[in-house]
Amino acid sequence: MKEVFKRKYRVLYGAAKMRMLRLVRMLLLVIMIIPAMAAGCGKQETEEDKGSLSPQADEDSEWMELTPPELAQETLNARNDPDVQGAQDGQKVLEKVYIEGTGILCGVYRAEEGEYARVIGPELCLYPNGEGSFHVHSASSYIASGTYKADGGKLILTDEFSDKPHDIYTFEIADSKLIFLADESAEVWDYGPGTAEDGMVFAYDEEETQWYMGDEG
């Protein structure tokens, strides 16, 4: 029973860190989108006006011209801001641990492609002690958590907090990446763009692994 509570605490703690980082991303995304929307409603600049812009105005205009996918990418880049990185101070450098018999590192895996997938999409966490969690979308309030195993070229995460028989989430092991197999997994609700879907490729994210797991003992 004590082990169950420890596992639940680990999941809730990891979820809190996950939501904090995603909140920062979403706030940055909103801050960048508002000027872009305002620019679209304002009067179009003449070539003469553009020539008179200050260096700061030129920089702002570049932000306004970004498309939504580019804004999402800029939001990810914002993680390198010293203020955001400061939250990692004091964390130890993680030793890289592979899941036995595979090329899969323990750590955090994010959807590799897809509209806003890297910002609000699914996240898979694999701990060296065999525990793991799967968050299908940032809009979902539920995080599947339990244990995982690698077997027959697949990685299977069992959600030990679901009703029995427990839900499972299956991923095909493709070298150092994981491919979500929806047909061999519990049903995933559609939360819009970025929701985990069949064939979605997950790649190891070293920076987020350090963020979530850097203080794990």
Sequence and secondary structure as in RCSB ss.txt:
>XXXX:A:sequence
MKEVFKRKYRVLYGAAKMRMLRLVRMLLLVIMIIPAMAAGCGKQETEEDKGSLSPQADEDSEWMELTPPELAQET
LNARNDPDVQGAQDGQKVLEKVYIEGTGILCGVYRAEEGEYARVIGPELCLYPNGEGSFHVHSASSYIASGTYKA
DGGKLILTDEFSDKPHDIYTFEIADSKLIFLADESAEVWDYGPGTAEDGMVFAYDEEETQWYMGDEG
>XXXX:A:secstr
 HHHHHHHHHHHHHHHHHHHHHHHHHHHHHHHHHHHHHHHHS    HHHHHT  HHHHHHHHHHT  HHHHHHHH
HHGGGSHHHHGGGTT       B TTSS BSEEEEE SSTTHHHHS EEEE TTSEEEEES TT S  EEEEEEE
ETTEEEEEETTSSSS EEEEEEEETTEEEEEGGGS      STT   TT EEEE HHHHHHHHTT  
